Amino acid sequence: MSIENSYPNSRLTPENTGILLVDHQSGLILGVQDHDQNEVRRNAQALARAAKVFGLPIVATTSAPQGPNGPLLPELIAELPDSAPVIDRNGEVDAFDDPAFEEAVRAMNRPNLVVAGVITDVCLMFASLSAKARGYNVHAIPDASGTTNVLARETSLIRLQEADITLNSTVGVLSELLRDWKNPGGPGTAEIFSTLAMPFYGAVVASHTAASKG
């Protein structure tokens, strides 16, 4: 990774970051076998909610949603800001091959892109590689993505790293955007951690609250 693209020179901030959610669809999610499907759902939902908490632009896309891939996950639809475009592609495997998707990403006008997708070795990888080729600083999020087996995931991560794409986690992205718990996004981040990205954190908060009242 070049110095210019390394932390903290290209640290994710609410002002320089956009989010891409690629093909989190009701049919495709059933093929996720490399880790827990519900975790993928929660983490994708966490990224969508982060767009509201931090005021980030976000673009979602689907591949042939009228077919067996199915529609965008309903929990993501519920989380997306009203202004967020949802690009329904008609056959393009790499989301960036769809001119409407590429234009929506360009309109975000953000140098850093956080990308998650189902399936990892197709939807996440091709979109990340294409974004990198277009000059974006890309953070690929494996725990908000998923594929059919562990080997497919691991070979994909190797290819992404060789392309100088940053591998990150949902919690890592949220924490990097927050930077300081005293910032305005603090309460919203805690809520995302507690209900979606780190469910155990809800118990920690509840325990602390009960102890404080005692």
ZAMI-85673 format. One line per 5 residues: number of its first residue (from 1); their letters; for each residue x, y, z of N, C-alpha, C. Coordinates in pm, whole numbers, plus 50000, padded with zeros to 5 digits. Layout:
BEGIN
NUM> a> X:Y:Z:X:Y:Z:X:Y:Z  ...
END
This chain:
BEGIN
1> msien> 50084:49881:50000:50000:50000:50000:50088:50124:50000  50052:50223:49919:50130:50345:49914:50109:50427:50040  50206:50513:50071:50197:50597:50190:50073:50686:50183  50041:50736:50063:49928:50826:50049:49796:50758:50084  49789:50627:50062:49664:50554:50086:49661:50486:50222
6> sypns> 49762:50509:50305:49770:50439:50432:49712:50524:50545  49673:50457:50650:49625:50524:50771:49744:50590:50840  49734:50716:50890:49611:50797:50894:49596:50895:50779  49682:50888:50676:49673:50986:50568:49539:50981:50495  49482:50862:50482:49353:50850:50413:49246:50799:50508
11> rltpe> 49255:50839:50633:49158:50795:50734:49015:50821:50687  48927:50724:50711:48786:50742:50677:48724:50849:50765  48656:50944:50705:48584:51047:50778:48446:51063:50716  48352:51126:50788:48221:51150:50729:48226:51237:50605  48333:51314:50591:48343:51406:50478:48405:51343:50353
16> ntgil> 48478:51231:50368:48551:51178:50252:48510:51036:50213  48403:50984:50274:48370:50842:50258:48229:50822:50204  48215:50725:50114:48086:50678:50067:48078:50528:50081  47956:50474:50078:47933:50332:50100:47864:50272:49977  47912:50153:49936:47850:50078:49827:47806:49942:49880
21> lvdhq> 47681:49910:49863:47626:49779:49900:47584:49708:49771  47653:49599:49741:47638:49534:49611:47571:49397:49626  47449:49388:49580:47378:49260:49563:47348:49187:49693  47311:49260:49796:47261:49196:49918:47113:49163:49895  47090:49052:49827:46958:49016:49780:46906:48890:49848
26> sglil> 46775:48878:49854:46714:48771:49933:46747:48632:49881  46771:48617:49752:46809:48488:49698:46957:48460:49715  47040:48558:49682:47185:48539:49690:47232:48514:49833  47167:48575:49930:47212:48560:50068:47205:48414:50114  47119:48336:50050:47106:48195:50087:47231:48115:50050
31> gvqdh> 47312:48167:49959:47434:48098:49921:47552:48125:50012  47536:48214:50107:47646:48247:50199:47668:48131:50294  47785:48068:50283:47818:47952:50366:47953:47968:50436  48027:48074:50406:48160:48088:50467:48152:48144:50608  48046:48216:50639:48020:48251:50777:47870:48279:50793
36> dqnev> 47827:48313:50910:47687:48319:50945:47610:48419:50859  47502:48373:50796:47421:48460:50712:47361:48577:50789  47319:48552:50911:47260:48659:50991:47363:48766:51025  47488:48725:51044:47593:48823:51069:47613:48912:50947  47611:48852:50828:47623:48931:50705:47508:49030:50695
41> rrnaq> 47389:48984:50722:47272:49072:50718:47288:49188:50816  47326:49157:50940:47338:49261:51042:47446:49363:51006  47559:49313:50956:47668:49405:50925:47636:49493:50804  47570:49436:50705:47526:49519:50592:47426:49624:50639  47338:49583:50727:47241:49677:50783:47312:49784:50866
46> alara> 47415:49744:50939:47492:49840:51018:47557:49946:50929  47612:49903:50815:47673:50000:50724:47567:50095:50668  47449:50041:50636:47343:50126:50586:47299:50227:50691  47288:50183:50815:47248:50275:50922:47356:50378:50948  47483:50339:50930:47593:50433:50948:47583:50550:50852
51> akvfg> 47526:50526:50734:47509:50635:50639:47421:50744:50698  47320:50706:50774:47234:50804:50840:47305:50870:50956  47374:50791:51037:47439:50845:51157:47546:50947:51121  47622:50919:51016:47735:51005:50980:47707:51093:50859  47588:51084:50802:47556:51166:50686:47635:51130:50562
56> lpiva> 47658:50999:50543:47737:50953:50428:47648:50928:50308  47698:50953:50187:47626:50906:50069:47640:50755:50058  47535:50690:50010:47536:50545:49998:47462:50506:49871  47515:50407:49801:47451:50354:49681:47435:50204:49700  47316:50155:49675:47290:50011:49676:47259:49967:49533
61> ttsap> 47291:49843:49504:47261:49791:49371:47220:49645:49380  47139:49602:49284:47097:49464:49276:47123:49412:49135  47133:49281:49124:47151:49214:48996:47024:49137:48961  46954:49181:48856:46832:49113:48810:46739:49077:48925  46690:49176:49000:46612:49148:49120:46479:49078:49094
66> qgpng> 46431:49079:48969:46306:49010:48938:46326:48859:48918  46454:48816:48912:46485:48675:48892:46515:48605:49022  46586:48491:49015:46612:48411:49135:46703:48480:49237  46780:48581:49195:46863:48653:49292:46778:48723:49396  46656:48758:49361:46564:48819:49455:46586:48967:49475
71> pllpe> 46496:49033:49546:46506:49177:49571:46609:49210:49678  46637:49337:49689:46723:49385:49796:46663:49345:49931  46751:49306:50026:46702:49264:50157:46614:49372:50218  46498:49336:50271:46405:49437:50323:46464:49520:50437  46551:49459:50518:46609:49537:50628:46703:49645:50578
76> liael> 46763:49623:50460:46846:49728:50401:46760:49840:50344  46651:49801:50278:46560:49902:50225:46511:49993:50337  46483:49934:50452:46433:50012:50566:46538:50108:50621  46666:50074:50605:46773:50155:50662:46823:50264:50567  46807:50246:50438:46866:50340:50344:46802:50478:50357
81> pdsap> 46886:50583:50354:46829:50718:50351:46739:50736:50229  46642:50825:50239:46548:50846:50129:46619:50888:50001  46733:50954:50016:46805:51006:49899:46895:50901:49834  46907:50784:49895:47002:50684:49844:46948:50616:49719  47026:50617:49610:46980:50546:49490:46997:50396:49505
86> vidrn> 46903:50321:49449:46914:50176:49437:46915:50145:49288  47027:50096:49240:47045:50070:49098:47017:49923:49069  46911:49896:48995:46877:49759:48956:46942:49730:48821  47044:49644:48823:47115:49611:48699:47044:49498:48626  47068:49492:48496:47002:49391:48414:47105:49305:48343
91> gevda> 47188:49236:48423:47280:49141:48364:47427:49170:48388  47462:49294:48417:47604:49328:48439:47654:49262:48568  47757:49180:48556:47812:49111:48672:47891:49208:48759  47982:49284:48698:48054:49389:48767:47963:49511:48771  47928:49556:48890:47834:49668:48903:47880:49791:48825
96> fddpa> 48013:49811:48816:48064:49928:48746:48045:49920:48595  48006:49805:48543:47974:49794:48401:47838:49854:48369  47760:49884:48471:47631:49951:48453:47655:50102:48459  47629:50175:48350:47656:50320:48351:47581:50395:48460  47459:50350:48494:47383:50419:48597:47449:50404:48733
101> feeav> 47504:50285:48760:47575:50265:48886:47701:50350:48891  47779:50347:48785:47902:50425:48785:47872:50574:48803  47767:50623:48741:47732:50763:48755:47688:50795:48898  47614:50704:48960:47571:50725:49099:47691:50730:49193  47791:50644:49169:47911:50645:49251:47989:50774:49228
106> ramnr> 48001:50815:49103:48074:50938:49072:48006:51059:49139  47874:51059:49141:47800:51170:49200:47821:51181:49351  47864:51074:49416:47892:51080:49559:48008:51176:49587  48101:51182:49493:48217:51272:49504:48295:51247:49633  48323:51120:49658:48399:51082:49777:48519:50998:49734
111> pnlvv> 48640:51028:49782:48758:50952:49742:48768:50814:49805  48707:50796:49923:48712:50667:49993:48579:50595:49976  48586:50470:49934:48465:50389:49918:48472:50266:50008  48370:50246:50087:48352:50126:50168:48259:50034:50090  48307:49913:50058:48233:49825:49968:48205:49691:50036
116> agvit> 48079:49648:50030:48041:49514:50075:47953:49453:49968  47958:49320:49956:47879:49257:49852:47859:49109:49872  47750:49060:49817:47720:48917:49812:47698:48884:49663  47792:48809:49605:47882:48716:49672:48024:48773:49672  48106:48737:49772:48237:48798:49792:48326:48790:49669
121> dvclm> 48338:48673:49609:48432:48654:49499:48379:48706:49365  48261:48761:49364:48206:48821:49243:48165:48966:49270  48061:48983:49348:48001:49115:49366:48092:49211:49443  48151:49163:49552:48245:49246:49627:48374:49266:49548  48429:49158:49496:48562:49167:49436:48563:49253:49309
126> fasls> 48470:49227:49217:48473:49301:49091:48446:49449:49112  48350:49482:49198:48321:49623:49225:48440:49691:49292  48507:49620:49382:48624:49678:49449:48739:49699:49352  48765:49600:49267:48873:49613:49170:48844:49725:49071  48720:49737:49026:48686:49842:48932:48695:49980:48997
131> akarg> 48651:49989:49122:48662:50118:49192:48808:50157:49209  48891:50062:49246:49034:50089:49260:49093:50136:49128  49056:50072:49017:49108:50110:48886:49064:50250:48846  48957:50299:48904:48908:50433:48875:48965:50537:48969  49056:50496:49056:49127:50591:49141:49073:50608:49280
136> ynvha> 48972:50529:49318:48920:50539:49454:49008:50463:49552  49009:50507:49676:49071:50433:49785:48963:50341:49841  48980:50211:49828:48873:50115:49853:48897:50037:49982  48794:50030:50065:48792:49943:50182:48689:49834:50156  48734:49710:50139:48644:49596:50121:48611:49537:50257
141> ipdas> 48485:49503:50278:48437:49462:50410:48390:49317:50405  48479:49221:50434:48440:49079:50424:48330:49038:50521  48320:49099:50639:48219:49051:50734:48079:49107:50705  48069:49196:50606:47938:49238:50556:47913:49180:50418  47994:49082:50382:47986:49012:50255:47984:48862:50285
146> gttnv> 47967:48782:50181:47969:48638:50204:47970:48562:50073  48017:48437:50081:48023:48355:49961:47994:48210:49995  48016:48123:49896:47969:47985:49907:48059:47895:49991  48186:47933:50010:48276:47850:50091:48397:47932:50134  48468:47880:50230:48582:47953:50287:48693:47971:50185
151> laret> 48718:47869:50103:48824:47880:50004:48798:47994:49906  48675:48009:49862:48640:48118:49771:48665:48253:49838  48631:48263:49965:48657:48388:50037:48806:48416:50047  48884:48317:50087:49026:48338:50111:49100:48375:49982  49068:48308:49871:49134:48343:49746:49094:48483:49701
156> slirl> 48971:48523:49730:48926:48658:49695:49001:48762:49776  49021:48737:49903:49090:48833:49988:49235:48850:49944  49298:48741:49901:49434:48750:49849:49437:48840:49726  49344:48819:49635:49340:48900:49513:49315:49047:49546  49227:49075:49639:49199:49212:49678:49322:49278:49739
161> qeadi> 49390:49207:49827:49511:49263:49888:49619:49289:49785  49634:49199:49688:49734:49218:49584:49703:49339:49497  49576:49379:49494:49535:49497:49418:49543:49624:49502  49602:49616:49622:49618:49731:49711:49485:49784:49761  49392:49691:49783:49263:49725:49842:49268:49693:49991
166> tlnst> 49220:49784:50073:49224:49767:50218:49113:49672:50262  49148:49572:50342:49048:49486:50404:49014:49543:50541  48887:49561:50567:48844:49622:50692:48724:49546:50744  48675:49582:50861:48557:49519:50919:48450:49625:50941  48329:49579:50964:48219:49672:50989:48248:49757:51112
171> vgvls> 48290:49694:51220:48322:49769:51342:48440:49862:51319  48539:49816:51242:48654:49901:51212:48613:50026:51136  48526:50011:51038:48478:50126:50961:48403:50224:51051  48311:50172:51131:48233:50259:51220:48323:50334:51317  48420:50265:51373:48510:50328:51470:48598:50433:51405
176> ellrd> 48643:50405:51282:48728:50500:51211:48648:50626:51177  48523:50608:51136:48438:50724:51107:48409:50805:51232  48388:50736:51344:48354:50804:51469:48472:50884:51523  48587:50819:51532:48714:50879:51576:48715:50916:51724  48609:50972:51776:48604:51017:51916:48460:51001:51964
181> wknpg> 48443:50931:52077:48308:50909:52129:48237:51038:52165  48311:51149:52178:48247:51277:52208:48189:51342:52083  48219:51287:51967:48164:51343:51844:48014:51314:51834  47942:51389:51749:47795:51372:51741:47750:51232:51705  47833:51156:51634:47794:51022:51596:47805:50919:51707
186> gpgta> 47851:50959:51825:47872:50864:51934:47749:50783:51973  47637:50850:52006:47518:50773:52045:47469:50680:51935  47471:50726:51811:47426:50642:51701:47517:50523:51680  47648:50543:51696:47743:50432:51683:47721:50329:51793  47702:50375:51915:47676:50282:52026:47551:50199:51998
191> eifst> 47449:50263:51941:47326:50191:51912:47348:50087:51801  47428:50122:51700:47458:50026:51593:47538:49909:51650  47637:49937:51734:47714:49831:51797:47622:49738:51875  47534:49796:51955:47453:49718:52049:47349:49631:51979  47294:49680:51869:47184:49608:51806:47224:49529:51683
196> lampf> 47339:49563:51622:47374:49500:51495:47516:49446:51490  47615:49535:51499:47753:49496:51469:47820:49419:51583  47787:49451:51706:47844:49382:51823:47734:49363:51926  47644:49267:51905:47530:49254:51995:47565:49242:52143  47683:49185:52172:47722:49173:52313:47734:49310:52378
201> ygavv> 47761:49412:52297:47783:49546:52352:47656:49600:52418  47540:49554:52370:47416:49594:52434:47409:49549:52578  47459:49427:52604:47461:49377:52741:47560:49455:52826  47672:49495:52766:47771:49574:52838:47712:49709:52879  47643:49773:52784:47581:49902:52812:47474:49888:52920
206> ashta> 47391:49783:52908:47285:49762:53007:47342:49738:53145  47451:49660:53153:47514:49633:53281:47571:49760:53342  47636:49840:53258:47694:49965:53308:47584:50060:53357  47475:50067:53279:47364:50155:53319:47304:50112:53452  47286:49981:53468:47228:49930:53594:47322:49956:53710
211> askg> 47454:49938:53689:47548:49962:53796:47553:50109:53834  47539:50196:53735:47544:50340:53762:47425:50384:53844  47310:50321:53819:47189:50357:53894:47194:50300:54035  47269:50189:54052:47277:50127:54183:47362:50207:54277
END
